Amino acid sequence: MLQVGELVPDFTLIDQDEKSHTLSQYRGKKVVLYFYPKDMTPGCTVQAEGMRDSMNDLEAKGIVVLGVSVDDVKSHKKFVEKHNLNFPLLADTEKTVVQAYGVWKEKSMFGKKYMGIQRDTFLIDEEGKLIQHFEKVNPLKHASQILALV
């Protein structure tokens, strides 16, 4: 489990436009790295739209937003276009980043167990250190929760 004040794992993933993003390229800015279960699902859509709608306020505070799921680039592209998202969605199809951040977990629905992403967010400082780990976030309130903290 990552601890506040620790350097977070660096990574490189591609976004919906096949552009490469390396976390360390954002040094000098705060980063909201949010992990979500699946493109186009109700909770994930609400969360993404909340981030989209708060982007001006987040950017005014020097914050970059990066969304991560294990969906592929094609799925991310559809999600971004359908909901006019204004930040990158990164494709972790190999599950390396979700595992490095400890959000790939056993889940349960209707008594059936399966592996999936826990909806967690990491607020990272300008030096790449963890400021806050939000666990099992509420998609409706998440963007305002981040803004209240910073």
N, CA, C and O atoms as a GROMACS GRO file, in nm:
protein
  600
    1MET      N    1   0.084  -0.119   0.000
    1MET     CA    2   0.000   0.000   0.000
    1MET      C    3   0.088   0.125   0.000
    1MET      O    4   0.182   0.136   0.079
    2LEU      N    5   0.059   0.218  -0.088
    2LEU     CA    6   0.135   0.342  -0.095
    2LEU      C    7   0.103   0.430   0.026
    2LEU      O    8  -0.012   0.438   0.069
    3GLN      N    9   0.205   0.494   0.079
    3GLN     CA   10   0.191   0.581   0.195
    3GLN      C   11   0.205   0.728   0.155
    3GLN      O   12   0.280   0.760   0.063
    4VAL      N   13   0.132   0.815   0.223
    4VAL     CA   14   0.144   0.959   0.201
    4VAL      C   15   0.290   0.998   0.219
    4VAL      O   16   0.356   0.956   0.314
    5GLY      N   17   0.340   1.081   0.127
    5GLY     CA   18   0.478   1.126   0.130
    5GLY      C   19   0.573   1.040   0.049
    5GLY      O   20   0.686   1.082   0.022
    6GLU      N   21   0.530   0.920   0.010
    6GLU     CA   22   0.612   0.830  -0.072
    6GLU      C   23   0.608   0.869  -0.219
    6GLU      O   24   0.508   0.923  -0.267
    7LEU      N   25   0.717   0.842  -0.288
    7LEU     CA   26   0.717   0.855  -0.434
    7LEU      C   27   0.625   0.747  -0.491
    7LEU      O   28   0.633   0.631  -0.450
    8VAL      N   29   0.539   0.784  -0.582
    8VAL     CA   30   0.448   0.686  -0.643
    8VAL      C   31   0.518   0.620  -0.761
    8VAL      O   32   0.612   0.677  -0.818
    9PRO      N   33   0.474   0.501  -0.800
    9PRO     CA   34   0.537   0.433  -0.914
    9PRO      C   35   0.519   0.511  -1.044
    9PRO      O   36   0.410   0.558  -1.076
   10ASP      N   37   0.627   0.524  -1.118
   10ASP     CA   38   0.621   0.588  -1.249
   10ASP      C   39   0.571   0.484  -1.349
   10ASP      O   40   0.583   0.363  -1.326
   11PHE      N   41   0.516   0.529  -1.459
   11PHE     CA   42   0.464   0.440  -1.562
   11PHE      C   43   0.451   0.516  -1.693
   11PHE      O   44   0.455   0.639  -1.695
   12THR      N   45   0.435   0.441  -1.800
   12THR     CA   46   0.403   0.499  -1.931
   12THR      C   47   0.287   0.419  -1.989
   12THR      O   48   0.294   0.296  -2.000
   13LEU      N   49   0.180   0.489  -2.026
   13LEU     CA   50   0.062   0.429  -2.090
   13LEU      C   51   0.018   0.518  -2.205
   13LEU      O   52   0.056   0.635  -2.212
   14ILE      N   53  -0.062   0.463  -2.295
   14ILE     CA   54  -0.116   0.544  -2.405
   14ILE      C   55  -0.261   0.580  -2.377
   14ILE      O   56  -0.334   0.509  -2.307
   15ASP      N   57  -0.302   0.695  -2.435
   15ASP     CA   58  -0.437   0.744  -2.414
   15ASP      C   59  -0.527   0.710  -2.533
   15ASP      O   60  -0.488   0.634  -2.623
   16GLN      N   61  -0.646   0.767  -2.533
   16GLN     CA   62  -0.747   0.741  -2.635
   16GLN      C   63  -0.703   0.782  -2.775
   16GLN      O   64  -0.759   0.734  -2.874
   17ASP      N   65  -0.603   0.869  -2.785
   17ASP     CA   66  -0.551   0.912  -2.915
   17ASP      C   67  -0.417   0.847  -2.948
   17ASP      O   68  -0.347   0.890  -3.040
   18GLU      N   69  -0.382   0.743  -2.870
   18GLU     CA   70  -0.256   0.670  -2.884
   18GLU      C   71  -0.134   0.757  -2.855
   18GLU      O   72  -0.024   0.730  -2.904
   19LYS      N   73  -0.155   0.862  -2.775
   19LYS     CA   74  -0.046   0.946  -2.728
   19LYS      C   75   0.009   0.886  -2.600
   19LYS      O   76  -0.067   0.844  -2.512
   20SER      N   77   0.141   0.881  -2.589
   20SER     CA   78   0.208   0.824  -2.473
   20SER      C   79   0.214   0.925  -2.358
   20SER      O   80   0.246   1.042  -2.379
   21HIS      N   81   0.184   0.878  -2.237
   21HIS     CA   82   0.192   0.960  -2.116
   21HIS      C   83   0.279   0.887  -2.015
   21HIS      O   84   0.252   0.771  -1.981
   22THR      N   85   0.382   0.955  -1.967
   22THR     CA   86   0.465   0.903  -1.859
   22THR      C   87   0.437   0.990  -1.738
   22THR      O   88   0.442   1.113  -1.747
   23LEU      N   89   0.407   0.929  -1.625
   23LEU     CA   90   0.368   1.006  -1.507
   23LEU      C   91   0.474   1.111  -1.472
   23LEU      O   92   0.439   1.224  -1.438
   24SER      N   93   0.600   1.076  -1.481
   24SER     CA   94   0.706   1.170  -1.443
   24SER      C   95   0.714   1.292  -1.534
   24SER      O   96   0.777   1.391  -1.498
   25GLN      N   97   0.652   1.288  -1.652
   25GLN     CA   98   0.652   1.405  -1.740
   25GLN      C   99   0.568   1.518  -1.681
   25GLN      O  100   0.577   1.632  -1.726
   26TYR      N  101   0.487   1.488  -1.580
   26TYR     CA  102   0.402   1.588  -1.517
   26TYR      C  103   0.463   1.646  -1.390
   26TYR      O  104   0.395   1.716  -1.316
   27ARG      N  105   0.591   1.617  -1.364
   27ARG     CA  106   0.658   1.677  -1.248
   27ARG      C  107   0.647   1.829  -1.260
   27ARG      O  108   0.659   1.885  -1.369
   28GLY      N  109   0.625   1.893  -1.147
   28GLY     CA  110   0.604   2.038  -1.148
   28GLY      C  111   0.456   2.073  -1.141
   28GLY      O  112   0.420   2.189  -1.122
   29LYS      N  113   0.370   1.972  -1.158
   29LYS     CA  114   0.225   1.990  -1.147
   29LYS      C  115   0.169   1.884  -1.053
   29LYS      O  116   0.226   1.776  -1.038
   30LYS      N  117   0.057   1.917  -0.991
   30LYS     CA  118  -0.014   1.814  -0.915
   30LYS      C  119  -0.089   1.726  -1.015
   30LYS      O  120  -0.133   1.774  -1.120
   31VAL      N  121  -0.104   1.598  -0.982
   31VAL     CA  122  -0.173   1.504  -1.070
   31VAL      C  123  -0.283   1.433  -0.992
   31VAL      O  124  -0.260   1.381  -0.883
   32VAL      N  125  -0.401   1.432  -1.050
   32VAL     CA  126  -0.510   1.347  -1.002
   32VAL      C  127  -0.507   1.224  -1.091
   32VAL      O  128  -0.542   1.229  -1.209
   33LEU      N  129  -0.464   1.112  -1.033
   33LEU     CA  130  -0.458   0.984  -1.105
   33LEU      C  131  -0.575   0.902  -1.054
   33LEU      O  132  -0.572   0.849  -0.943
   34TYR      N  133  -0.679   0.892  -1.137
   34TYR     CA  134  -0.795   0.819  -1.089
   34TYR      C  135  -0.818   0.691  -1.168
   34TYR      O  136  -0.812   0.688  -1.291
   35PHE      N  137  -0.845   0.586  -1.092
   35PHE     CA  138  -0.869   0.454  -1.148
   35PHE      C  139  -1.018   0.426  -1.143
   35PHE      O  140  -1.083   0.448  -1.040
   36TYR      N  141  -1.072   0.377  -1.254
   36TYR     CA  142  -1.216   0.350  -1.261
   36TYR      C  143  -1.237   0.215  -1.329
   36TYR      O  144  -1.156   0.172  -1.410
   37PRO      N  145  -1.348   0.148  -1.294
   37PRO     CA  146  -1.368   0.010  -1.341
   37PRO      C  147  -1.388  -0.008  -1.491
   37PRO      O  148  -1.326  -0.096  -1.550
   38LYS      N  149  -1.475   0.074  -1.556
   38LYS     CA  150  -1.509   0.040  -1.695
   38LYS      C  151  -1.571   0.158  -1.768
   38LYS      O  152  -1.656   0.229  -1.715
   39ASP      N  153  -1.525   0.178  -1.892
   39ASP     CA  154  -1.584   0.281  -1.977
   39ASP      C  155  -1.733   0.255  -1.998
   39ASP      O  156  -1.779   0.141  -2.002
   40MET      N  157  -1.807   0.365  -2.010
   40MET     CA  158  -1.950   0.364  -2.047
   40MET      C  159  -2.045   0.308  -1.940
   40MET      O  160  -2.164   0.295  -1.967
   41THR      N  161  -1.996   0.276  -1.822
   41THR     CA  162  -2.086   0.228  -1.716
   41THR      C  163  -2.138   0.350  -1.639
   41THR      O  164  -2.074   0.455  -1.639
   42PRO      N  165  -2.253   0.336  -1.573
   42PRO     CA  166  -2.315   0.453  -1.509
   42PRO      C  167  -2.225   0.526  -1.408
   42PRO      O  168  -2.209   0.648  -1.418
   43GLY      N  169  -2.167   0.455  -1.313
   43GLY     CA  170  -2.083   0.521  -1.212
   43GLY      C  171  -1.960   0.585  -1.273
   43GLY      O  172  -1.922   0.696  -1.234
   44CYS      N  173  -1.899   0.518  -1.367
   44CYS     CA  174  -1.778   0.569  -1.430
   44CYS      C  175  -1.809   0.692  -1.516
   44CYS      O  176  -1.728   0.784  -1.526
   45THR      N  177  -1.926   0.691  -1.578
   45THR     CA  178  -1.968   0.806  -1.658
   45THR      C  179  -1.991   0.927  -1.568
   45THR      O  180  -1.946   1.037  -1.600
   46VAL      N  181  -2.060   0.908  -1.457
   46VAL     CA  182  -2.083   1.018  -1.362
   46VAL      C  183  -1.951   1.074  -1.312
   46VAL      O  184  -1.934   1.196  -1.304
   47GLN      N  185  -1.859   0.987  -1.277
   47GLN     CA  186  -1.730   1.030  -1.226
   47GLN      C  187  -1.653   1.109  -1.333
   47GLN      O  188  -1.599   1.215  -1.304
   48ALA      N  189  -1.647   1.057  -1.455
   48ALA     CA  190  -1.576   1.124  -1.564
   48ALA      C  191  -1.638   1.259  -1.597
   48ALA      O  192  -1.566   1.356  -1.620
   49GLU      N  193  -1.770   1.265  -1.599
   49GLU     CA  194  -1.836   1.393  -1.628
   49GLU      C  195  -1.812   1.493  -1.516
   49GLU      O  196  -1.803   1.613  -1.542
   50GLY      N  197  -1.803   1.446  -1.393
   50GLY     CA  198  -1.771   1.535  -1.281
   50GLY      C  199  -1.632   1.594  -1.297
   50GLY      O  200  -1.611   1.713  -1.272
   51MET      N  201  -1.537   1.512  -1.338
   51MET     CA  202  -1.401   1.562  -1.364
   51MET      C  203  -1.404   1.662  -1.480
   51MET      O  204  -1.343   1.769  -1.473
   52ARG      N  205  -1.474   1.625  -1.586
   52ARG     CA  206  -1.484   1.714  -1.703
   52ARG      C  207  -1.540   1.850  -1.663
   52ARG      O  208  -1.485   1.953  -1.701
   53ASP      N  209  -1.647   1.849  -1.586
   53ASP     CA  210  -1.715   1.972  -1.549
   53ASP      C  211  -1.634   2.056  -1.450
   53ASP      O  212  -1.657   2.177  -1.437
   54SER      N  213  -1.540   1.994  -1.380
   54SER     CA  214  -1.455   2.065  -1.284
   54SER      C  215  -1.318   2.099  -1.340
   54SER      O  216  -1.233   2.152  -1.268
   55MET      N  217  -1.295   2.069  -1.466
   55MET     CA  218  -1.161   2.083  -1.523
   55MET      C  219  -1.106   2.225  -1.513
   55MET      O  220  -0.988   2.242  -1.483
   56ASN      N  221  -1.187   2.327  -1.537
   56ASN     CA  222  -1.136   2.465  -1.528
   56ASN      C  223  -1.085   2.494  -1.388
   56ASN      O  224  -0.978   2.554  -1.372
   57ASP      N  225  -1.160   2.454  -1.286
   57ASP     CA  226  -1.118   2.477  -1.148
   57ASP      C  227  -0.993   2.396  -1.114
   57ASP      O  228  -0.904   2.446  -1.046
   58LEU      N  229  -0.988   2.272  -1.161
   58LEU     CA  230  -0.871   2.188  -1.135
   58LEU      C  231  -0.746   2.246  -1.202
   58LEU      O  232  -0.641   2.255  -1.140
   59GLU      N  233  -0.759   2.284  -1.327
   59GLU     CA  234  -0.645   2.341  -1.400
   59GLU      C  235  -0.599   2.472  -1.337
   59GLU      O  236  -0.480   2.501  -1.335
   60ALA      N  237  -0.694   2.552  -1.286
   60ALA     CA  238  -0.659   2.678  -1.220
   60ALA      C  239  -0.572   2.653  -1.096
   60ALA      O  240  -0.497   2.741  -1.054
   61LYS      N  241  -0.584   2.536  -1.039
   61LYS     CA  242  -0.503   2.499  -0.922
   61LYS      C  243  -0.378   2.420  -0.962
   61LYS      O  244  -0.309   2.364  -0.877
   62GLY      N  245  -0.349   2.417  -1.092
   62GLY     CA  246  -0.229   2.351  -1.142
   62GLY      C  247  -0.237   2.200  -1.142
   62GLY      O  248  -0.135   2.132  -1.130
   63ILE      N  249  -0.359   2.146  -1.155
   63ILE     CA  250  -0.380   2.001  -1.147
   63ILE      C  251  -0.405   1.942  -1.285
   63ILE      O  252  -0.483   1.995  -1.365
   64VAL      N  253  -0.337   1.831  -1.312
   64VAL     CA  254  -0.358   1.751  -1.433
   64VAL      C  255  -0.441   1.630  -1.392
   64VAL      O  256  -0.416   1.570  -1.287
   65VAL      N  257  -0.539   1.592  -1.473
   65VAL     CA  258  -0.622   1.474  -1.446
   65VAL      C  259  -0.589   1.366  -1.547
   65VAL      O  260  -0.584   1.390  -1.668
   66LEU      N  261  -0.566   1.244  -1.495
   66LEU     CA  262  -0.543   1.126  -1.578
   66LEU      C  263  -0.635   1.015  -1.528
   66LEU      O  264  -0.628   0.977  -1.411
   67GLY      N  265  -0.720   0.963  -1.615
   67GLY     CA  266  -0.805   0.850  -1.580
   67GLY      C  267  -0.742   0.722  -1.631
   67GLY      O  268  -0.682   0.720  -1.738
   68VAL      N  269  -0.754   0.614  -1.552
   68VAL     CA  270  -0.694   0.486  -1.592
   68VAL      C  271  -0.794   0.374  -1.572
   68VAL      O  272  -0.857   0.363  -1.466
   69SER      N  273  -0.807   0.290  -1.673
   69SER     CA  274  -0.880   0.163  -1.660
   69SER      C  275  -0.810   0.059  -1.747
   69SER      O  276  -0.714   0.090  -1.818
   70VAL      N  277  -0.857  -0.063  -1.741
   70VAL     CA  278  -0.796  -0.169  -1.822
   70VAL      C  279  -0.864  -0.182  -1.959
   70VAL      O  280  -0.831  -0.271  -2.036
   71ASP      N  281  -0.957  -0.092  -1.988
   71ASP     CA  282  -1.018  -0.090  -2.121
   71ASP      C  283  -0.913  -0.049  -2.224
   71ASP      O  284  -0.813   0.014  -2.191
   72ASP      N  285  -0.938  -0.085  -2.350
   72ASP     CA  286  -0.841  -0.053  -2.454
   72ASP      C  287  -0.861   0.087  -2.511
   72ASP      O  288  -0.957   0.156  -2.477
   73VAL      N  289  -0.769   0.128  -2.597
   73VAL     CA  290  -0.768   0.261  -2.656
   73VAL      C  291  -0.899   0.289  -2.731
   73VAL      O  292  -0.954   0.398  -2.722
   74LYS      N  293  -0.946   0.191  -2.805
   74LYS     CA  294  -1.069   0.207  -2.884
   74LYS      C  295  -1.190   0.236  -2.794
   74LYS      O  296  -1.272   0.322  -2.824
   75SER      N  297  -1.199   0.165  -2.684
   75SER     CA  298  -1.307   0.187  -2.588
   75SER      C  299  -1.296   0.327  -2.526
   75SER      O  300  -1.396   0.398  -2.512
   76HIS      N  301  -1.174   0.365  -2.490
   76HIS     CA  302  -1.152   0.499  -2.432
   76HIS      C  303  -1.192   0.607  -2.532
   76HIS      O  304  -1.253   0.707  -2.494
   77LYS      N  305  -1.159   0.588  -2.659
   77LYS     CA  306  -1.191   0.688  -2.762
   77LYS      C  307  -1.342   0.709  -2.770
   77LYS      O  308  -1.388   0.823  -2.777
   78LYS      N  309  -1.418   0.601  -2.770
   78LYS     CA  310  -1.564   0.612  -2.774
   78LYS      C  311  -1.618   0.684  -2.651
   78LYS      O  312  -1.707   0.768  -2.662
   79PHE      N  313  -1.563   0.651  -2.535
   79PHE     CA  314  -1.606   0.711  -2.408
   79PHE      C  315  -1.579   0.861  -2.408
   79PHE      O  316  -1.666   0.940  -2.370
   80VAL      N  317  -1.459   0.901  -2.449
   80VAL     CA  318  -1.421   1.041  -2.455
   80VAL      C  319  -1.512   1.117  -2.551
   80VAL      O  320  -1.560   1.226  -2.519
   81GLU      N  321  -1.534   1.061  -2.669
   81GLU     CA  322  -1.616   1.129  -2.770
   81GLU      C  323  -1.762   1.139  -2.727
   81GLU      O  324  -1.824   1.244  -2.742
   82LYS      N  325  -1.816   1.032  -2.674
   82LYS     CA  326  -1.958   1.033  -2.634
   82LYS      C  327  -1.986   1.133  -2.523
   82LYS      O  328  -2.093   1.194  -2.520
   83HIS      N  329  -1.890   1.150  -2.430
   83HIS     CA  330  -1.915   1.234  -2.313
   83HIS      C  331  -1.831   1.362  -2.313
   83HIS      O  332  -1.822   1.431  -2.211
   84ASN      N  333  -1.769   1.394  -2.428
   84ASN     CA  334  -1.691   1.517  -2.443
   84ASN      C  335  -1.590   1.536  -2.330
   84ASN      O  336  -1.580   1.644  -2.272
   85LEU      N  337  -1.518   1.431  -2.299
   85LEU     CA  338  -1.421   1.438  -2.190
   85LEU      C  339  -1.300   1.520  -2.234
   85LEU      O  340  -1.257   1.512  -2.350
   86ASN      N  341  -1.246   1.599  -2.143
   86ASN     CA  342  -1.139   1.693  -2.175
   86ASN      C  343  -1.009   1.661  -2.101
   86ASN      O  344  -0.934   1.751  -2.063
   87PHE      N  345  -0.984   1.533  -2.081
   87PHE     CA  346  -0.860   1.487  -2.017
   87PHE      C  347  -0.830   1.347  -2.069
   87PHE      O  348  -0.920   1.279  -2.120
   88PRO      N  349  -0.706   1.302  -2.058
   88PRO     CA  350  -0.668   1.171  -2.112
   88PRO      C  351  -0.721   1.054  -2.030
   88PRO      O  352  -0.725   1.058  -1.907
   89LEU      N  353  -0.762   0.950  -2.101
   89LEU     CA  354  -0.794   0.822  -2.040
   89LEU      C  355  -0.685   0.725  -2.086
   89LEU      O  356  -0.664   0.706  -2.206
   90LEU      N  357  -0.617   0.665  -1.989
   90LEU     CA  358  -0.503   0.580  -2.019
   90LEU      C  359  -0.542   0.433  -2.016
   90LEU      O  360  -0.615   0.388  -1.928
   91ALA      N  361  -0.493   0.360  -2.114
   91ALA     CA  362  -0.526   0.218  -2.130
   91ALA      C  363  -0.420   0.131  -2.064
   91ALA      O  364  -0.306   0.124  -2.110
   92ASP      N  365  -0.459   0.063  -1.957
   92ASP     CA  366  -0.369  -0.028  -1.885
   92ASP      C  367  -0.412  -0.172  -1.913
   92ASP      O  368  -0.448  -0.246  -1.821
   93THR      N  369  -0.409  -0.210  -2.039
   93THR     CA  370  -0.460  -0.341  -2.080
   93THR      C  371  -0.378  -0.456  -2.022
   93THR      O  372  -0.428  -0.568  -2.009
   94GLU      N  373  -0.252  -0.430  -1.988
   94GLU     CA  374  -0.166  -0.534  -1.930
   94GLU      C  375  -0.181  -0.542  -1.777
   94GLU      O  376  -0.126  -0.632  -1.713
   95LYS      N  377  -0.256  -0.448  -1.721
   95LYS     CA  378  -0.285  -0.443  -1.576
   95LYS      C  379  -0.160  -0.417  -1.491
   95LYS      O  380  -0.161  -0.449  -1.372
   96THR      N  381  -0.056  -0.362  -1.547
   96THR     CA  382   0.065  -0.338  -1.470
   96THR      C  383   0.050  -0.220  -1.374
   96THR      O  384   0.096  -0.227  -1.260
   97VAL      N  385  -0.014  -0.114  -1.418
   97VAL     CA  386  -0.029   0.005  -1.334
   97VAL      C  387  -0.133  -0.018  -1.225
   97VAL      O  388  -0.112   0.020  -1.110
   98VAL      N  389  -0.246  -0.081  -1.259
   98VAL     CA  390  -0.348  -0.107  -1.156
   98VAL      C  391  -0.293  -0.197  -1.047
   98VAL      O  392  -0.330  -0.184  -0.930
   99GLN      N  393  -0.204  -0.288  -1.084
   99GLN     CA  394  -0.142  -0.375  -0.984
   99GLN      C  395  -0.038  -0.298  -0.903
   99GLN      O  396  -0.029  -0.316  -0.781
  100ALA      N  397   0.041  -0.213  -0.968
  100ALA     CA  398   0.144  -0.136  -0.898
  100ALA      C  399   0.082  -0.042  -0.794
  100ALA      O  400   0.142  -0.016  -0.690
  101TYR      N  401  -0.037   0.008  -0.825
  101TYR     CA  402  -0.104   0.101  -0.733
  101TYR      C  403  -0.200   0.030  -0.637
  101TYR      O  404  -0.264   0.094  -0.554
  102GLY      N  405  -0.210  -0.102  -0.649
  102GLY     CA  406  -0.289  -0.180  -0.554
  102GLY      C  407  -0.439  -0.166  -0.568
  102GLY      O  408  -0.513  -0.186  -0.472
  103VAL      N  409  -0.486  -0.131  -0.689
  103VAL     CA  410  -0.631  -0.114  -0.708
  103VAL      C  411  -0.695  -0.231  -0.783
  103VAL      O  412  -0.816  -0.231  -0.803
  104TRP      N  413  -0.616  -0.329  -0.825
  104TRP     CA  414  -0.668  -0.449  -0.890
  104TRP      C  415  -0.703  -0.545  -0.777
  104TRP      O  416  -0.615  -0.604  -0.715
  105LYS      N  417  -0.833  -0.561  -0.751
  105LYS     CA  418  -0.876  -0.633  -0.631
  105LYS      C  419  -0.986  -0.734  -0.663
  105LYS      O  420  -1.051  -0.728  -0.767
  106GLU      N  421  -1.002  -0.826  -0.570
  106GLU     CA  422  -1.115  -0.918  -0.580
  106GLU      C  423  -1.240  -0.842  -0.540
  106GLU      O  424  -1.245  -0.774  -0.437
  107LYS      N  425  -1.342  -0.854  -0.624
  107LYS     CA  426  -1.470  -0.787  -0.601
  107LYS      C  427  -1.579  -0.893  -0.601
  107LYS      O  428  -1.555  -1.009  -0.634
  108SER      N  429  -1.698  -0.851  -0.565
  108SER     CA  430  -1.810  -0.944  -0.562
  108SER      C  431  -1.937  -0.874  -0.607
  108SER      O  432  -1.966  -0.762  -0.565
  109MET      N  433  -2.012  -0.940  -0.693
  109MET     CA  434  -2.141  -0.888  -0.737
  109MET      C  435  -2.238  -1.005  -0.744
  109MET      O  436  -2.212  -1.105  -0.811
  110PHE      N  437  -2.349  -0.991  -0.675
  110PHE     CA  438  -2.451  -1.096  -0.670
  110PHE      C  439  -2.392  -1.230  -0.628
  110PHE      O  440  -2.431  -1.335  -0.678
  111GLY      N  441  -2.298  -1.224  -0.534
  111GLY     CA  442  -2.236  -1.344  -0.481
  111GLY      C  443  -2.126  -1.404  -0.566
  111GLY      O  444  -2.062  -1.501  -0.526
  112LYS      N  445  -2.104  -1.345  -0.684
  112LYS     CA  446  -1.999  -1.396  -0.773
  112LYS      C  447  -1.872  -1.312  -0.754
  112LYS      O  448  -1.877  -1.190  -0.758
  113LYS      N  449  -1.760  -1.380  -0.732
  113LYS     CA  450  -1.633  -1.311  -0.713
  113LYS      C  451  -1.559  -1.298  -0.847
  113LYS      O  452  -1.564  -1.388  -0.931
  114TYR      N  453  -1.493  -1.185  -0.863
  114TYR     CA  454  -1.416  -1.159  -0.985
  114TYR      C  455  -1.309  -1.054  -0.953
  114TYR      O  456  -1.316  -0.989  -0.849
  115MET      N  457  -1.213  -1.038  -1.041
  115MET     CA  458  -1.109  -0.937  -1.025
  115MET      C  459  -1.147  -0.812  -1.105
  115MET      O  460  -1.197  -0.821  -1.217
  116GLY      N  461  -1.122  -0.697  -1.045
  116GLY     CA  462  -1.154  -0.572  -1.112
  116GLY      C  463  -1.088  -0.454  -1.043
  116GLY      O  464  -1.018  -0.471  -0.942
  117ILE      N  465  -1.110  -0.337  -1.097
  117ILE     CA  466  -1.050  -0.215  -1.042
  117ILE      C  467  -1.139  -0.160  -0.932
  117ILE      O  468  -1.260  -0.143  -0.948
  118GLN      N  469  -1.076  -0.133  -0.818
  118GLN     CA  470  -1.143  -0.059  -0.712
  118GLN      C  471  -1.134   0.089  -0.750
  118GLN      O  472  -1.028   0.136  -0.792
  119ARG      N  473  -1.243   0.161  -0.734
  119ARG     CA  474  -1.250   0.302  -0.773
  119ARG      C  475  -1.171   0.387  -0.671
  119ARG      O  476  -1.226   0.433  -0.571
  120ASP      N  477  -1.042   0.405  -0.698
  120ASP     CA  478  -0.953   0.480  -0.611
  120ASP      C  479  -0.887   0.594  -0.688
  120ASP      O  480  -0.873   0.589  -0.810
  121THR      N  481  -0.848   0.697  -0.614
  121THR     CA  482  -0.777   0.811  -0.674
  121THR      C  483  -0.655   0.844  -0.590
  121THR      O  484  -0.656   0.837  -0.468
  122PHE      N  485  -0.548   0.882  -0.661
  122PHE     CA  486  -0.425   0.923  -0.596
  122PHE      C  487  -0.397   1.067  -0.634
  122PHE      O  488  -0.384   1.100  -0.752
  123LEU      N  489  -0.386   1.153  -0.533
  123LEU     CA  490  -0.346   1.292  -0.557
  123LEU      C  491  -0.196   1.298  -0.533
  123LEU      O  492  -0.147   1.267  -0.424
  124ILE      N  493  -0.124   1.338  -0.637
  124ILE     CA  494   0.022   1.334  -0.639
  124ILE      C  495   0.076   1.477  -0.647
  124ILE      O  496   0.025   1.558  -0.724
  125ASP      N  497   0.180   1.506  -0.568
  125ASP     CA  498   0.235   1.642  -0.568
  125ASP      C  499   0.331   1.665  -0.684
  125ASP      O  500   0.354   1.577  -0.767
  126GLU      N  501   0.385   1.786  -0.688
  126GLU     CA  502   0.472   1.829  -0.797
  126GLU      C  503   0.602   1.750  -0.806
  126GLU      O  504   0.668   1.752  -0.909
  127GLU      N  505   0.638   1.680  -0.700
  127GLU     CA  506   0.762   1.602  -0.698
  127GLU      C  507   0.736   1.452  -0.718
  127GLU      O  508   0.830   1.372  -0.714
  128GLY      N  509   0.610   1.415  -0.742
  128GLY     CA  510   0.577   1.275  -0.764
  128GLY      C  511   0.549   1.197  -0.636
  128GLY      O  512   0.554   1.074  -0.635
  129LYS      N  513   0.520   1.269  -0.528
  129LYS     CA  514   0.491   1.204  -0.400
  129LYS      C  515   0.341   1.207  -0.372
  129LYS      O  516   0.270   1.300  -0.411
  130LEU      N  517   0.295   1.104  -0.304
  130LEU     CA  518   0.153   1.091  -0.272
  130LEU      C  519   0.111   1.193  -0.167
  130LEU      O  520   0.170   1.201  -0.060
  131ILE      N  521   0.008   1.270  -0.199
  131ILE     CA  522  -0.052   1.365  -0.105
  131ILE      C  523  -0.171   1.299  -0.035
  131ILE      O  524  -0.186   1.308   0.087
  132GLN      N  525  -0.254   1.231  -0.114
  132GLN     CA  526  -0.378   1.172  -0.061
  132GLN      C  527  -0.418   1.052  -0.145
  132GLN      O  528  -0.408   1.055  -0.268
  133HIS      N  529  -0.465   0.947  -0.078
  133HIS     CA  530  -0.521   0.831  -0.145
  133HIS      C  531  -0.669   0.825  -0.107
  133HIS      O  532  -0.704   0.806   0.010
  134PHE      N  533  -0.755   0.842  -0.206
  134PHE     CA  534  -0.900   0.833  -0.185
  134PHE      C  535  -0.940   0.691  -0.221
  134PHE      O  536  -0.920   0.648  -0.335
  135GLU      N  537  -0.996   0.617  -0.127
  135GLU     CA  538  -1.036   0.479  -0.152
  135GLU      C  539  -1.187   0.467  -0.171
  135GLU      O  540  -1.265   0.534  -0.104
  136LYS      N  541  -1.226   0.380  -0.265
  136LYS     CA  542  -1.367   0.352  -0.293
  136LYS      C  543  -1.448   0.482  -0.300
  136LYS      O  544  -1.545   0.500  -0.227
  137VAL      N  545  -1.407   0.569  -0.390
  137VAL     CA  546  -1.466   0.702  -0.397
  137VAL      C  547  -1.611   0.699  -0.445
  137VAL      O  548  -1.654   0.608  -0.515
  138ASN      N  549  -1.684   0.801  -0.405
  138ASN     CA  550  -1.821   0.823  -0.450
  138ASN      C  551  -1.813   0.900  -0.581
  138ASN      O  552  -1.768   1.014  -0.581
  139PRO      N  553  -1.856   0.841  -0.693
  139PRO     CA  554  -1.840   0.908  -0.823
  139PRO      C  555  -1.915   1.041  -0.832
  139PRO      O  556  -1.874   1.130  -0.906
  140LEU      N  557  -2.024   1.056  -0.759
  140LEU     CA  558  -2.102   1.179  -0.765
  140LEU      C  559  -2.030   1.297  -0.700
  140LEU      O  560  -2.045   1.411  -0.745
  141LYS      N  561  -1.954   1.272  -0.597
  141LYS     CA  562  -1.894   1.379  -0.518
  141LYS      C  563  -1.744   1.392  -0.534
  141LYS      O  564  -1.681   1.477  -0.470
  142HIS      N  565  -1.686   1.311  -0.617
  142HIS     CA  566  -1.541   1.298  -0.617
  142HIS      C  567  -1.467   1.424  -0.661
  142HIS      O  568  -1.372   1.465  -0.594
  143ALA      N  569  -1.508   1.486  -0.770
  143ALA     CA  570  -1.438   1.606  -0.819
  143ALA      C  571  -1.443   1.718  -0.713
  143ALA      O  572  -1.342   1.785  -0.691
  144SER      N  573  -1.556   1.737  -0.650
  144SER     CA  574  -1.566   1.842  -0.547
  144SER      C  575  -1.483   1.805  -0.424
  144SER      O  576  -1.431   1.894  -0.356
  145GLN      N  577  -1.471   1.677  -0.395
  145GLN     CA  578  -1.388   1.631  -0.284
  145GLN      C  579  -1.241   1.667  -0.308
  145GLN      O  580  -1.171   1.710  -0.217
  146ILE      N  581  -1.196   1.649  -0.430
  146ILE     CA  582  -1.057   1.683  -0.466
  146ILE      C  583  -1.036   1.834  -0.455
  146ILE      O  584  -0.937   1.881  -0.398
  147LEU      N  585  -1.129   1.910  -0.511
  147LEU     CA  586  -1.117   2.056  -0.508
  147LEU      C  587  -1.116   2.108  -0.364
  147LEU      O  588  -1.043   2.202  -0.334
  148ALA      N  589  -1.195   2.048  -0.277
  148ALA     CA  590  -1.198   2.091  -0.138
  148ALA      C  591  -1.064   2.067  -0.069
  148ALA      O  592  -1.025   2.143   0.019
  149LEU      N  593  -0.995   1.962  -0.108
  149LEU     CA  594  -0.866   1.929  -0.048
  149LEU      C  595  -0.755   2.023  -0.093
  149LEU      O  596  -0.669   2.060  -0.013
  150VAL      N  597  -0.757   2.061  -0.219
  150VAL     CA  598  -0.650   2.146  -0.271
  150VAL      C  599  -0.693   2.292  -0.269
  150VAL      O  600  -0.616   2.379  -0.309
   0.00000   0.00000   0.00000
